[in-house]
Amino acid sequence: MFANLVNSMKKILSERNLVVVLFIAALVIFSFAQEDAEKAEKLNRDAAILPSLLVSPKQSAVVAPAGETVITPKQQRQ
């Protein structure tokens, strides 16, 4: 009985089965890493866009074509 248990354990823990389990584990881990990399890339893109959308008080957000005068809210208060 003990010999049968040892033989069945040897079959389960064979080198081929171990390789298959490790390969599947690697695929799962890399798929999660890919998802996280895509999320991080999206966050970086959004973080790069956000500062360009914000305008500091010293800057004017209004861009006029050449030759036109634009009155900004800061100029109206003066």
C-alpha positions in Angstrom: 0.0 0.0 0.0 2.8 2.4 0.9 4.6 1.5 -2.3 1.5 2.3 -4.4 1.3 5.7 -2.7 5.0 6.4 -3.4 4.6 5.4 -7.0 1.5 7.6 -7.5 3.3 10.5 -5.9 6.2 10.0 -8.3 3.8 10.1 -11.2 2.2 13.3 -10.0 5.5 15.0 -9.2 7.3 13.9 -12.4 9.5 16.3 -14.2 7.1 16.7 -17.1 4.2 17.6 -14.8 6.3 20.0 -12.9 7.3 21.7 -16.2 3.7 22.0 -17.2 2.6 23.5 -13.9 5.5 26.0 -13.9 4.7 27.0 -17.5 1.0 27.6 -16.7 2.0 29.6 -13.6 4.4 31.7 -15.7 1.6 32.4 -18.2 -0.8 33.5 -15.5 1.8 35.7 -13.8 2.8 37.4 -17.1 -0.9 38.0 -18.1 -1.4 39.8 -14.7 1.8 41.8 -15.3 0.6 42.8 -18.8 -2.6 44.1 -17.4 -0.8 46.1 -14.7 1.6 47.5 -17.3 -1.3 48.6 -19.5 -2.9 50.3 -16.4 0.3 52.0 -15.5 0.8 53.2 -19.1 -2.7 54.7 -19.1 -2.1 56.4 -15.8 1.2 57.9 -17.1 -0.5 59.1 -20.3 -3.3 60.7 -18.2 -0.7 62.2 -15.9 1.2 63.7 -18.8 -1.9 65.2 -20.3 -3.3 66.7 -17.1 -0.5 69.3 -16.5 -0.9 70.6 -20.0 -4.6 71.2 -19.3 -4.0 73.1 -16.2 -3.0 76.7 -16.6 -1.0 78.6 -14.0 -2.1 82.1 -12.9 0.8 83.6 -14.7 -0.1 82.0 -18.1 -3.0 82.9 -20.3 -5.0 80.0 -21.7 -6.3 82.1 -24.6 -4.5 81.7 -27.9 -5.5 84.1 -30.7 -4.7 84.0 -34.4 -2.0 86.4 -35.5 -3.1 90.1 -35.6 -6.2 89.7 -33.3 -6.4 91.2 -29.8 -7.9 89.0 -27.1 -8.9 90.3 -23.7 -8.3 87.8 -21.0 -10.2 87.8 -17.7 -7.1 89.0 -16.0 -7.0 92.1 -18.2 -10.7 92.8 -17.7 -10.2 93.2 -14.0 -7.5 95.9 -14.4 
